[in-house]
Amino acid sequence: MKRKLTEKKFTNWWNDGENKFSKFIYIFVSWWDNGENKFLKAIYFSIFLHFLIGAFWLLSLGIGYIL
């Protein structure tokens, strides 16, 4: 990221030709590291863990069905 994210110039920053994935990661990481919204972050982390465990559970069911 060559330029910092500012509220007034978000559109210019988003459309400056750099990789959109790295910009999305920058937004997420800066939001995660700021120390606010801890309850919301805990909910998102819990949802992520549930999806991760659910994916592994479905994978184990599928492998058990095939074998």
C-alpha positions in Angstrom: 0.0 0.0 0.0 1.7 3.2 -1.2 -1.1 5.4 0.0 -3.0 5.5 3.3 -6.8 4.9 3.4 -8.7 8.1 4.0 -12.5 8.5 4.1 -12.6 11.3 1.6 -10.4 9.6 -1.0 -11.6 6.0 -0.6 -12.8 5.8 -4.2 -9.5 7.1 -5.6 -7.6 4.7 -3.3 -9.7 1.7 -4.2 -9.5 2.3 -8.0 -5.8 3.3 -8.2 -4.9 0.1 -10.1 -3.3 -1.9 -7.2 -4.4 -5.4 -6.2 -8.0 -5.4 -4.7 -7.3 -8.4 -2.6 -4.4 -6.7 -0.8 -6.6 -3.7 -0.2 -9.4 -5.9 1.3 -6.8 -7.5 3.6 -5.5 -4.1 4.6 -9.0 -2.9 5.5 -9.7 -6.1 7.5 -6.4 -6.0 9.3 -6.6 -2.3 10.2 -10.1 -2.9 11.5 -9.0 -5.9 13.5 -6.0 -4.2 15.1 -7.7 -1.0 16.2 -8.9 -2.4 19.5 -12.6 -1.4 19.1 -15.7 -3.5 18.4 -14.4 -6.5 20.4 -17.9 -8.0 20.8 -18.4 -7.9 17.0 -15.0 -9.4 16.4 -15.8 -12.2 18.8 -19.0 -12.9 16.9 -17.2 -13.0 13.5 -14.5 -15.2 15.0 -17.1 -17.6 16.4 -18.9 -17.8 13.0 -15.6 -18.5 11.3 -14.8 -21.3 13.7 -18.2 -22.8 13.3 -17.9 -22.8 9.5 -14.4 -24.3 9.7 -15.5 -27.1 12.0 -18.6 -27.7 9.9 -16.5 -28.0 6.8 -14.3 -30.6 8.4 -17.3 -32.4 9.7 -18.9 -32.5 6.3 -15.6 -33.6 4.8 -15.3 -36.5 7.3 -18.9 -37.5 6.5 -18.2 -37.6 2.8 -15.0 -39.6 3.3 -16.9 -42.0 5.5 -19.6 -42.4 2.9 -17.1 -43.1 0.1 -15.1 -45.6 2.1 
